[in-house]
Amino acid sequence: MPSAISGDSRIRTNIPAENAYNALSASSNNIALRQLRLSTGKRINSAADDVSGYITSRALQARNGALKAALNSAGDAKNVTSIAQDALDQIYSLMAQIKDATATASSGALGTDEKVALAKGAYRLAQQIQFITDSTVFGGKQLLQGNFTGEWVTGYYANNELMKISIDLTVNNRDFNVNGLFDLNATSEATAVRGTATGASTNFAGVTGLNLEEFNNISSSDLGYFGYLNDSTGKSAVVRTLQSLAIAIDNINKVASYLGGIEVRINSQEAMLKSQITNYKAAISRIEDADVATEQMELIKSQFLQQASLVSLSQANQNPQQFLQLFR
């Protein structure tokens, strides 16, 4: 702190000039600091500016970067659910058309040729279901063939342990395979979205002896799945086919519902992550960014003090001149 010492009549020292110079130096340093903050927009440009604030802001920045990565990961998980749900919607539509064709063929009013035509059309639809299942891919992995699982990091605990959202489309997922009648695994021998726990190619939706590819073998001499002959269970082929298709459609809806629930959770997580990222940015800004109005005010004050110090220094340097009059 400068002291108002005149130095009396001593000429080896000029304390007023030194005080004015020190004040000038302080004003100049303060001007440089304010100009730096205004030019960078940051209050903390180095750890020396605010040690505790520097540590806190860097920790918040690291956390915020991790949350941005989690937001991207949540987006990838959402892509999987969207792709799979879209494919299941297409499969549901095709399966419903096959069931409608089977229901139409069960009518006694239709002739044999009409039933054969319906069967051939159903077979083409089954081929398209197989194609959709085989071509539903994300990240190099088949989504609807009964063996897909994935985990996405969507958050972090305070100790940086991972918080994950999982998508399980395997045949063992009890969320939609409660009765063991559903198998997303599609093979070249059987059509897609088969409902069987064993994976046998002659089962469809839990009904033994059914394979949608057999629609292609229906002829005027053998109506096959559209026939009325009863099996050992006392049910005709067309009844078993309708039941199997109904179970398959229900299975498709269960998987779509499961994916829908996952997507709802991902949407919620995305909204929370976006909010957290914004709040972290606000916290970092409060700690690190400069208040432009305050800095401008301090700059003007320091510039005024700088000019006043220059005047005082000039006057202080003139003081020794008066003592030279003693030697005249």
C-alpha positions in Angstrom: 0.0 0.0 0.0 1.6 3.4 -1.0 2.2 5.9 1.8 2.0 9.7 1.3 5.6 10.4 2.1 7.0 13.6 0.7 10.7 12.9 1.3 11.1 16.4 2.7 14.1 18.1 1.1 16.1 14.9 0.4 17.2 14.7 -3.2 18.7 11.1 -3.3 15.2 9.7 -3.1 12.0 10.7 -4.7 9.3 8.8 -2.8 6.3 10.7 -4.3 7.6 9.8 -7.8 8.0 6.1 -6.8 4.5 6.0 -5.3 3.1 7.5 -8.6 5.2 5.1 -10.6 3.9 2.1 -8.6 0.3 3.3 -9.0 0.9 3.7 -12.7 2.3 0.2 -12.9 -0.7 -1.2 -11.1 -3.1 0.7 -13.3 -1.4 -0.5 -16.4 -1.4 -4.2 -15.2 -5.1 -3.8 -14.4 -5.8 -2.4 -17.8 -3.9 -5.3 -19.4 -6.0 -7.8 -17.4 -9.3 -6.2 -18.3 -8.4 -6.0 -22.0 -7.4 -9.7 -21.9 -10.7 -10.7 -20.3 -12.7 -8.6 -22.8 -10.8 -10.0 -25.8 -11.1 -13.6 -24.7 -14.5 -13.3 -23.0 -13.1 -15.3 -20.1 -12.6 -14.3 -16.5 -10.3 -17.2 -15.9 -7.6 -17.4 -18.5 -5.1 -19.3 -16.4 -5.1 -21.1 -13.1 -3.5 -18.1 -11.4 -6.7 -16.0 -12.1 -8.8 -18.2 -9.8 -7.3 -21.5 -8.5 -10.5 -23.0 -7.1 -12.6 -21.8 -10.0 -10.1 -23.2 -12.5 -10.3 -26.7 -11.0 -14.1 -26.6 -10.8 -14.6 -25.4 -14.3 -12.3 -28.0 -15.7 -14.1 -30.7 -13.8 -17.4 -29.5 -15.2 -16.0 -29.4 -18.7 -14.8 -33.0 -18.5 -18.2 -34.1 -17.1 -20.0 -32.2 -19.9 -17.9 -33.8 -22.6 -18.8 -37.2 -21.2 -22.5 -36.3 -21.2 -22.2 -35.2 -24.9 -20.8 -38.7 -25.7 -23.6 -40.3 -23.8 -26.1 -38.2 -25.8 -24.6 -39.5 -29.0 -24.8 -43.1 -27.6 -28.4 -42.7 -26.8 -29.0 -41.5 -30.3 -27.4 -44.7 -31.6 -29.6 -46.8 -29.4 -32.7 -44.9 -30.6 -31.6 -45.7 -34.2 -31.6 -49.4 -33.4 -35.1 -49.3 -31.9 -36.4 -47.2 -34.8 -35.0 -49.4 -37.5 -36.2 -52.6 -35.8 -39.7 -51.2 -35.1 -40.0 -50.1 -38.7 -39.1 -53.5 -39.9 -41.5 -55.1 -37.5 -44.3 -52.8 -38.7 -43.6 -54.0 -42.3 -43.5 -57.6 -41.2 -46.8 -57.2 -39.2 -48.5 -55.8 -42.3 -47.3 -58.7 -44.5 -48.2 -61.3 -41.8 -51.7 -59.7 -41.5 -52.1 -60.0 -45.3 -51.1 -63.7 -45.1 -53.6 -64.3 -42.4 -56.3 -62.5 -44.4 -55.5 -64.7 -47.4 -55.8 -67.8 -45.2 -59.1 -66.6 -43.8 -60.3 -65.9 -47.3 -59.2 -69.4 -48.4 -61.1 -71.0 -45.6 -64.4 -69.9 -47.2 -66.2 -72.7 -49.0 -67.3 -70.3 -51.7 -63.9 -70.2 -53.3 -62.8 -72.6 -55.9 -59.6 -74.6 -55.9 -57.8 -72.3 -58.3 -58.6 -69.3 -56.2 -57.2 -70.9 -53.1 -54.0 -71.9 -55.0 -53.6 -68.3 -56.2 -54.0 -67.1 -52.6 -51.4 -69.6 -51.4 -48.9 -68.5 -54.0 -49.5 -64.9 -53.1 -49.0 -65.7 -49.4 -45.8 -67.5 -50.2 -44.5 -64.3 -52.0 -45.4 -62.3 -48.9 -43.5 -64.8 -46.7 -40.4 -64.4 -49.0 -40.6 -60.6 -48.4 -40.8 -61.2 -44.7 -37.7 -63.2 -44.9 -36.0 -60.5 -46.9 -36.9 -57.8 -44.4 -35.6 -59.9 -41.6 -32.3 -60.6 -43.3 -31.8 -57.0 -44.4 -32.5 -55.4 -41.0 -29.0 -54.6 -40.0 -27.3 -52.0 -37.7 -23.6 -51.7 -37.1 -22.9 -54.9 -39.0 -25.3 -56.9 -36.8 -28.6 -58.6 -37.7 -31.3 -57.2 -35.5 -34.2 -59.7 -36.1 -32.5 -63.1 -36.3 -32.9 -63.9 -32.6 -29.3 -63.3 -31.4 -29.0 -59.5 -31.2 -28.1 -57.8 -27.9 -26.6 -54.3 -27.4 -25.7 -52.0 -24.6 -25.3 -48.2 -24.9 -23.7 -45.9 -22.3 -26.2 -43.2 -21.6 -24.9 -41.7 -18.3 -22.2 -41.8 -15.6 -22.2 -42.1 -11.8 -20.2 -39.6 -9.8 -17.4 -42.2 -9.6 -17.5 -42.5 -13.5 -19.1 -46.0 -13.4 -21.2 -46.5 -16.5 -25.0 -46.3 -16.7 -26.3 -48.3 -19.6 -29.5 -49.0 -21.6 -29.7 -52.5 -23.0 -31.6 -53.9 -26.0 -32.2 -57.6 -26.0 -33.8 -59.2 -29.1 -32.7 -62.7 -28.4 -35.1 -65.6 -28.2 -34.5 -65.9 -24.4 -35.8 -62.4 -23.6 -38.7 -63.1 -21.2 -40.1 -59.6 -21.8 -41.8 -60.9 -25.0 -41.1 -64.6 -25.0 -43.1 -65.5 -21.9 -44.6 -68.7 -23.2 -41.5 -69.8 -25.2 -43.4 -69.5 -28.5 -41.3 -66.8 -30.1 -38.1 -67.0 -32.1 -36.9 -64.1 -34.3 -34.2 -66.4 -35.8 -34.8 -66.7 -39.5 -33.2 -69.5 -41.6 -33.3 -70.4 -45.2 -35.6 -73.3 -44.5 -38.2 -71.4 -42.6 -39.7 -67.9 -42.9 -38.9 -65.0 -40.7 -40.4 -64.3 -37.3 -41.1 -67.9 -36.6 -42.7 -68.6 -33.2 -40.8 -71.6 -31.8 -38.6 -72.1 -28.8 -36.8 -75.0 -30.4 -35.9 -73.3 -33.7 -37.1 -76.3 -35.8 -37.8 -75.4 -39.4 -41.1 -77.3 -39.3 -42.6 -75.2 -36.5 -44.3 -71.8 -36.9 -45.5 -69.8 -34.0 -45.5 -72.8 -31.7 -47.6 -75.0 -34.0 -45.7 -78.2 -35.0 -45.7 -79.2 -38.7 -46.2 -75.7 -40.1 -43.7 -73.9 -42.3 -44.8 -70.9 -44.4 -42.7 -72.0 -47.3 -45.2 -74.8 -47.7 -47.6 -72.2 -49.1 -45.7 -72.6 -52.4 -46.5 -76.4 -52.4 -50.3 -75.9 -52.3 -51.9 -77.2 -55.5 -55.3 -78.1 -56.8 -54.6 -81.7 -55.8 -53.3 -80.9 -52.3 -54.6 -77.8 -50.5 -52.1 -78.4 -47.7 -52.5 -75.6 -45.2 -55.8 -74.6 -46.7 -57.2 -78.1 -46.3 -60.0 -79.2 -44.0 -58.6 -82.6 -43.0 -58.3 -82.9 -39.2 -55.0 -83.9 -37.6 -54.4 -85.8 -34.4 -55.5 -82.8 -32.4 -58.9 -82.7 -34.1 -58.1 -79.5 -35.9 -58.1 -79.0 -39.6 -55.0 -77.6 -41.4 -56.6 -74.3 -42.2 -57.6 -73.8 -38.6 -54.1 -74.6 -37.4 -52.7 -72.2 -40.0 -55.0 -69.4 -38.8 -54.1 -70.0 -35.2 -50.4 -70.1 -36.0 -50.5 -66.8 -37.9 -52.5 -65.2 -35.1 -49.8 -66.2 -32.6 -47.1 -64.9 -34.9 -48.8 -61.6 -35.2 -49.2 -61.4 -31.5 -45.5 -62.2 -31.1 -44.5 -59.4 -33.5 -46.6 -57.0 -31.6 -44.9 -58.0 -28.3 -41.5 -57.3 -29.7 -42.6 -54.0 -31.1 -44.1 -53.1 -27.8 -40.8 -54.0 -26.0 -38.9 -51.8 -28.4 -41.4 -49.0 -27.9 -40.9 -49.1 -24.2 -37.1 -48.9 -24.7 -37.5 -46.0 -27.0 -39.7 -44.1 -24.5 -36.9 -44.5 -22.0 -34.2 -43.4 -24.5 -36.3 -40.3 -25.4 -36.5 -39.4 -21.7 -32.8 -39.9 -21.2 -32.0 -37.8 -24.3 -34.1 -35.0 -22.9 -32.4 -35.2 -19.5 -28.9 -35.3 -21.0 -29.7 -32.2 -23.2 -30.9 -30.4 -20.1 -27.9 -31.4 -18.0 -25.5 -30.4 -20.8 -27.2 -26.9 -20.9 -27.0 -26.6 -17.1 -23.3 -27.6 -17.0 -22.6 -25.0 -19.7 -24.4 -22.4 -17.6 -22.3 -23.4 -14.5 -19.1 -23.2 -16.5 -20.0 -19.8 -17.9 -20.8 -18.4 -14.4 -17.4 -19.5 -13.2 -15.2 -18.9 -16.2 -16.7 -16.2 -18.4 -16.1 -12.5 -18.0 -18.9 -10.1 -17.1 -18.4 -7.7 -20.0 -20.1 -4.8 -18.4 -18.1 -5.1 -15.2 -14.8 -5.5 -17.0 -15.5 -2.5 -19.2 -16.3 -0.4 -16.1 -13.1 -1.5 -14.4 -11.1 -0.8 -17.6 -12.4 2.8 -17.8 -11.6 3.3 -14.1 -8.0 1.9 -14.6 -7.5 4.1 -17.7 -8.5 7.1 -15.7 -6.1 6.1 -12.8 -3.4 5.5 -15.4 -3.7 9.1 -16.7 -3.9 10.5 -13.2 -0.7 8.5 -12.2 1.1 9.9 -15.3 0.3 13.4 -14.2 1.3 12.7 -10.6 4.6 11.1 -11.8 5.4 14.1 -13.9 4.7 16.5 -11.0 6.7 14.4 -8.6 9.7 14.4 -10.9 9.5 18.2 -10.9 9.7 18.5 -7.1 13.5 18.2 -6.7 13.9 21.2 -9.0 12.7 23.6 -6.3 15.6 22.7 -4.1 18.1 23.6 -6.8 17.1 27.2 -6.2 19.0 27.1 -2.9 22.3 26.9 -4.9 21.6 30.0 -6.9 
